[in-house]
Amino acid sequence: MRAANPRRQLKRYEQSIAQGGLRLTRQRRHVYEVLLERQDHPTAMDVFLRAKPGMQALSLATVYNVLETLADCGLVKKVHLGRGSARYCANVARHGHFTCTICGAVLDVPALPGAELEKLHQLPRGYTVTHQEISLFGVCAACRKEQN
């Protein structure tokens, strides 16, 4: 899945990095562009393997640092989908994730207009939701078709 408007996202990248007082390095931009190419929720190792051919001097440690910086700036979401490595999502709009338990594919699941996810659970008195991570697990259409 490609980004809806990569040019707008790159502009947002430049503004967010600059507002954070950070330098617009080639490594940061390259890693972010790799995330925008295919929004398939890669791990840091996946990002490294995709980014390395375009920037031979790039190290895995740099990729980890860049991903953390991008997450801190609100340009990507660090997503935990059960066990395993964290994944990175360039879609910062409000949404959840569906993970196929057979093939492992991860898909963005947008929230329905007007949906108030905070009201699905009864929080203890005085608690406030500051952020949410919705993870759904099941079987994707392709795996389901293959099973039948």
Short mmCIF file of the C-alpha atoms (twelve columns), coordinates in Angstrom:
data_MODEL
# 
_entry.id   MODEL 
# 
loop_
_atom_site.group_PDB 
_atom_site.id 
_atom_site.type_symbol 
_atom_site.label_atom_id 
_atom_site.label_alt_id 
_atom_site.label_comp_id 
_atom_site.label_asym_id 
_atom_site.label_seq_id 
_atom_site.Cartn_x 
_atom_site.Cartn_y 
_atom_site.Cartn_z 
_atom_site.pdbx_PDB_model_num 
ATOM 1   C CA . MET A 1   0.000   0.000   0.000  1 
ATOM 2   C CA . ARG A 2   1.475   3.365   -0.994 1 
ATOM 3   C CA . ALA A 3   1.092   6.627   0.826  1 
ATOM 4   C CA . ALA A 4   -1.902  8.670   -0.281 1 
ATOM 5   C CA . ASN A 5   0.192   11.779  -0.891 1 
ATOM 6   C CA . PRO A 6   3.950   11.176  -0.505 1 
ATOM 7   C CA . ARG A 7   4.840   14.763  -1.457 1 
ATOM 8   C CA . ARG A 8   2.671   16.134  1.363  1 
ATOM 9   C CA . GLN A 9   4.152   13.611  3.785  1 
ATOM 10  C CA . LEU A 10  7.700   14.604  2.795  1 
ATOM 11  C CA . LYS A 11  6.816   18.269  3.378  1 
ATOM 12  C CA . ARG A 12  5.430   17.324  6.783  1 
ATOM 13  C CA . TYR A 13  8.674   15.430  7.446  1 
ATOM 14  C CA . GLU A 14  10.768  18.514  6.717  1 
ATOM 15  C CA . GLN A 15  8.606   20.713  8.949  1 
ATOM 16  C CA . SER A 16  8.483   18.236  11.854 1 
ATOM 17  C CA . ILE A 17  12.228  17.573  11.831 1 
ATOM 18  C CA . ALA A 18  13.021  21.287  11.657 1 
ATOM 19  C CA . GLN A 19  10.514  22.148  14.412 1 
ATOM 20  C CA . GLY A 20  12.109  19.483  16.589 1 
ATOM 21  C CA . GLY A 21  15.422  21.290  16.231 1 
ATOM 22  C CA . LEU A 22  16.912  18.380  14.305 1 
ATOM 23  C CA . ARG A 23  18.981  18.402  11.155 1 
ATOM 24  C CA . LEU A 24  17.472  17.244  7.863  1 
ATOM 25  C CA . THR A 25  20.021  14.483  7.272  1 
ATOM 26  C CA . ARG A 26  20.171  12.312  4.164  1 
ATOM 27  C CA . GLN A 27  19.826  9.209   6.341  1 
ATOM 28  C CA . ARG A 28  16.618  10.437  8.006  1 
ATOM 29  C CA . ARG A 29  15.045  11.403  4.713  1 
ATOM 30  C CA . HIS A 30  16.076  8.144   3.024  1 
ATOM 31  C CA . VAL A 31  14.654  5.961   5.819  1 
ATOM 32  C CA . TYR A 32  11.413  7.976   5.812  1 
ATOM 33  C CA . GLU A 33  11.113  7.626   2.028  1 
ATOM 34  C CA . VAL A 34  11.601  3.862   2.373  1 
ATOM 35  C CA . LEU A 35  8.715   3.773   4.855  1 
ATOM 36  C CA . LEU A 36  6.505   5.738   2.466  1 
ATOM 37  C CA . GLU A 37  7.232   3.453   -0.515 1 
ATOM 38  C CA . ARG A 38  5.310   0.511   0.927  1 
ATOM 39  C CA . GLN A 39  3.210   1.058   3.989  1 
ATOM 40  C CA . ASP A 40  3.338   -2.560  5.050  1 
ATOM 41  C CA . HIS A 41  4.466   -2.069  8.646  1 
ATOM 42  C CA . PRO A 42  8.092   -3.201  8.387  1 
ATOM 43  C CA . THR A 43  10.392  -4.000  11.281 1 
ATOM 44  C CA . ALA A 44  13.596  -2.009  11.724 1 
ATOM 45  C CA . MET A 45  15.487  -4.866  10.033 1 
ATOM 46  C CA . ASP A 46  13.081  -4.761  7.066  1 
ATOM 47  C CA . VAL A 47  13.637  -1.002  6.754  1 
ATOM 48  C CA . PHE A 48  17.402  -1.501  6.931  1 
ATOM 49  C CA . LEU A 49  17.360  -4.159  4.185  1 
ATOM 50  C CA . ARG A 50  15.208  -1.947  1.946  1 
ATOM 51  C CA . ALA A 51  17.237  1.208   2.601  1 
ATOM 52  C CA . LYS A 52  20.729  -0.295  2.337  1 
ATOM 53  C CA . PRO A 53  20.894  -0.600  -1.491 1 
ATOM 54  C CA . GLY A 54  20.157  3.125   -1.857 1 
ATOM 55  C CA . MET A 55  22.652  4.151   0.824  1 
ATOM 56  C CA . GLN A 56  25.516  1.703   1.276  1 
ATOM 57  C CA . ALA A 57  27.031  3.496   4.304  1 
ATOM 58  C CA . LEU A 58  23.779  3.126   6.296  1 
ATOM 59  C CA . SER A 59  24.072  0.995   9.444  1 
ATOM 60  C CA . LEU A 60  21.373  -0.901  11.323 1 
ATOM 61  C CA . ALA A 61  22.066  1.251   14.397 1 
ATOM 62  C CA . THR A 62  21.411  4.383   12.330 1 
ATOM 63  C CA . VAL A 63  18.122  2.939   11.082 1 
ATOM 64  C CA . TYR A 64  17.027  2.221   14.668 1 
ATOM 65  C CA . ASN A 65  17.981  5.754   15.725 1 
ATOM 66  C CA . VAL A 66  16.197  7.322   12.752 1 
ATOM 67  C CA . LEU A 67  13.037  5.291   13.365 1 
ATOM 68  C CA . GLU A 68  12.987  6.374   17.018 1 
ATOM 69  C CA . THR A 69  13.486  10.005  15.974 1 
ATOM 70  C CA . LEU A 70  10.683  9.773   13.405 1 
ATOM 71  C CA . ALA A 71  8.392   8.253   16.047 1 
ATOM 72  C CA . ASP A 72  9.325   10.949  18.586 1 
ATOM 73  C CA . CYS A 73  8.508   13.632  15.983 1 
ATOM 74  C CA . GLY A 74  5.110   12.036  15.283 1 
ATOM 75  C CA . LEU A 75  5.989   11.159  11.689 1 
ATOM 76  C CA . VAL A 76  5.598   7.412   12.171 1 
ATOM 77  C CA . LYS A 77  3.937   5.180   14.716 1 
ATOM 78  C CA . LYS A 78  5.853   2.467   16.494 1 
ATOM 79  C CA . VAL A 79  3.427   -0.444  16.564 1 
ATOM 80  C CA . HIS A 80  3.564   -3.499  18.810 1 
ATOM 81  C CA . LEU A 81  1.565   -6.383  17.395 1 
ATOM 82  C CA . GLY A 82  1.870   -9.071  20.014 1 
ATOM 83  C CA . ARG A 83  5.192   -10.847 20.197 1 
ATOM 84  C CA . GLY A 84  8.070   -10.055 17.931 1 
ATOM 85  C CA . SER A 85  9.793   -6.913  16.841 1 
ATOM 86  C CA . ALA A 86  8.135   -3.524  16.818 1 
ATOM 87  C CA . ARG A 87  6.884   -2.417  13.435 1 
ATOM 88  C CA . TYR A 88  6.731   1.062   11.967 1 
ATOM 89  C CA . CYS A 89  3.703   2.663   10.354 1 
ATOM 90  C CA . ALA A 90  3.922   5.838   8.249  1 
ATOM 91  C CA . ASN A 91  0.150   6.302   8.449  1 
ATOM 92  C CA . VAL A 92  -0.297  8.656   11.403 1 
ATOM 93  C CA . ALA A 93  -4.058  9.043   10.962 1 
ATOM 94  C CA . ARG A 94  -6.246  7.421   13.623 1 
ATOM 95  C CA . HIS A 95  -6.507  3.745   12.759 1 
ATOM 96  C CA . GLY A 96  -5.998  0.223   14.008 1 
ATOM 97  C CA . HIS A 97  -4.178  -2.777  12.577 1 
ATOM 98  C CA . PHE A 98  -5.357  -6.181  11.396 1 
ATOM 99  C CA . THR A 99  -2.755  -8.949  11.447 1 
ATOM 100 C CA . CYS A 100 -3.314  -12.205 9.573  1 
ATOM 101 C CA . THR A 101 -2.391  -15.059 11.896 1 
ATOM 102 C CA . ILE A 102 -1.520  -17.261 8.927  1 
ATOM 103 C CA . CYS A 103 0.629   -15.154 6.568  1 
ATOM 104 C CA . GLY A 104 1.537   -12.353 9.006  1 
ATOM 105 C CA . ALA A 105 0.354   -9.529  6.721  1 
ATOM 106 C CA . VAL A 106 -0.515  -6.314  8.554  1 
ATOM 107 C CA . LEU A 107 -3.220  -4.015  7.207  1 
ATOM 108 C CA . ASP A 108 -4.326  -0.563  8.349  1 
ATOM 109 C CA . VAL A 109 -7.933  -0.540  9.531  1 
ATOM 110 C CA . PRO A 110 -9.394  2.988   9.565  1 
ATOM 111 C CA . ALA A 111 -11.750 4.019   12.344 1 
ATOM 112 C CA . LEU A 112 -15.337 4.526   11.247 1 
ATOM 113 C CA . PRO A 113 -16.447 8.165   11.130 1 
ATOM 114 C CA . GLY A 114 -17.822 9.173   14.499 1 
ATOM 115 C CA . ALA A 115 -16.577 6.016   16.227 1 
ATOM 116 C CA . GLU A 116 -15.606 6.651   19.824 1 
ATOM 117 C CA . LEU A 117 -13.271 3.785   20.606 1 
ATOM 118 C CA . GLU A 118 -12.661 5.121   24.109 1 
ATOM 119 C CA . LYS A 119 -16.276 4.252   24.945 1 
ATOM 120 C CA . LEU A 120 -15.862 0.538   24.134 1 
ATOM 121 C CA . HIS A 121 -14.276 -0.129  27.522 1 
ATOM 122 C CA . GLN A 122 -15.219 0.881   31.027 1 
ATOM 123 C CA . LEU A 123 -12.242 2.701   32.478 1 
ATOM 124 C CA . PRO A 124 -11.810 3.029   36.230 1 
ATOM 125 C CA . ARG A 125 -13.029 6.359   37.616 1 
ATOM 126 C CA . GLY A 126 -10.561 9.184   37.055 1 
ATOM 127 C CA . TYR A 127 -8.611  7.441   34.283 1 
ATOM 128 C CA . THR A 128 -8.010  9.189   30.960 1 
ATOM 129 C CA . VAL A 129 -7.002  7.615   27.660 1 
ATOM 130 C CA . THR A 130 -3.940  9.401   26.249 1 
ATOM 131 C CA . HIS A 131 -3.435  7.197   23.192 1 
ATOM 132 C CA . GLN A 132 -4.649  3.907   21.836 1 
ATOM 133 C CA . GLU A 133 -3.363  1.000   19.813 1 
ATOM 134 C CA . ILE A 134 -6.036  -1.208  18.291 1 
ATOM 135 C CA . SER A 135 -4.785  -4.616  17.150 1 
ATOM 136 C CA . LEU A 136 -7.110  -7.100  15.517 1 
ATOM 137 C CA . PHE A 137 -6.029  -10.640 14.635 1 
ATOM 138 C CA . GLY A 138 -7.624  -13.096 12.257 1 
ATOM 139 C CA . VAL A 139 -7.355  -14.515 8.752  1 
ATOM 140 C CA . CYS A 140 -6.988  -12.290 5.675  1 
ATOM 141 C CA . ALA A 141 -9.122  -12.805 2.577  1 
ATOM 142 C CA . ALA A 142 -6.293  -14.438 0.592  1 
ATOM 143 C CA . CYS A 143 -5.486  -16.990 3.313  1 
ATOM 144 C CA . ARG A 144 -9.163  -17.668 3.905  1 
ATOM 145 C CA . LYS A 145 -9.670  -18.327 0.200  1 
ATOM 146 C CA . GLU A 146 -6.671  -20.658 0.183  1 
ATOM 147 C CA . GLN A 147 -8.080  -22.571 3.173  1 
ATOM 148 C CA . ASN A 148 -11.385 -23.201 1.384  1 
# 
